[in-house]
Amino acid sequence: MMDADVLRDKVIEMIKTIFDPELPVNIYELGLIYRVDIMPINNVQILMTLTAPGCPAAQTLPVEVDQKVRQIEGVNDVYVTVTWDPPWDKTMMSEAAQLELGWL
């Protein structure tokens, strides 16, 4: 069985391949992923948000996260939960993402 820290790193690397459809930045750097937890038997729990409740990607991004994380060797099951608490704002973005968007 894979070490939980190694698996968590692989999950984050996979999430970094998913981009917000309206911004040229991956959803991890955008700060949309609040938590990645590796549970017993390599079940992955992901707590995420979206930039706004009316976000056009609200229907597709959580599904894409689920599908991509399931592709990682060693992952048993995936649970993606969307939350609005705390609400996302641009201060949650990484410095790299803010630079990319010209917000710094």
N, C-alpha and C positions, 0 to 999 in steps of 0.2 A: 504494500500500500504506500502511496506517495505521501511524503511529509506535507503537513497542512500548509506550512509557510511556502514551500515550493509550489504547491497547487494554487495557493492564493496569488502568487506572483504570475503564474501562467494565466489565471483568470483575468487579472488586471491587464496583462499584455494583450489578451484577446479583446477585452473591452476597448482598449485603445485603438482597435481597428474599426470601431463604430463611430460614425460622424453624425452630428446634428445636421439634418438636411438643409438648414438655413444658415449655418455657420461653418467655416472651413476648419473646425477644431473638433477633436474627438471628445466623446461625452465624458471620459474620465478627466481630461484636462479642463473641461468646462465646469467640473464640480457637480455633475449630475449624479454621480455614484456616491452615496453617503456611506455605505458599508458593504464589505465583502466578507462574509463569514464562512469558514470551512467547518462543517459539522461532522459528526461521526459518519463513518463509511463514505467519506468524500461527497456528501451532499453539500451543495453550494447555495447559500442564501445571499441574495443581493437586494439591498435597499437603495432605491434610486428615486430621483424626482425628474421633472421636466422643466423647461424654462418658464412655462406658463400653463395653467390648466387647459387653455384652449389651443395648446401647441398642436400643429398639424401632425406631428410625429407621435402624439400620445398613444395612438393605436399600434404603431409599428415599432418604435424604439424598444419597449420592454420585450416584445416578441423577438426582435433581432438579438437582444442581449441573451435571452434564454437560448435561442437556437445556436448562437456562436459558442457560448460557454459549454453547451452539451457536446460540442465537437472535440473538446479537450480530452485527451486520453487520461483515464483515471477518474473522471467525473462520473458520479453515480446518478445524481438527480439535481435539478436546478429549480430554485424558487425565486422568482423576481417579484418584489413588492414595490409598488409606486406609492410614494407619500408626498404630501404637500406641506409637511411640518418638519423642519422649518422651510418656509418658502425659499426657492432659489433666488439668488441675486448675483450680480456680476462679481461681488467680492469673493465668491466661492471658487472662482476660476483660478487656475494656476497662473503664475506670473508669465509662463510661456504662452498660455492661451490669450492673456490680456495683451501681450506684445504682438501676437499674431493678428489680433483684431484691431490693433492700434489704440487700445484703451489705456495704455500706460504712457 
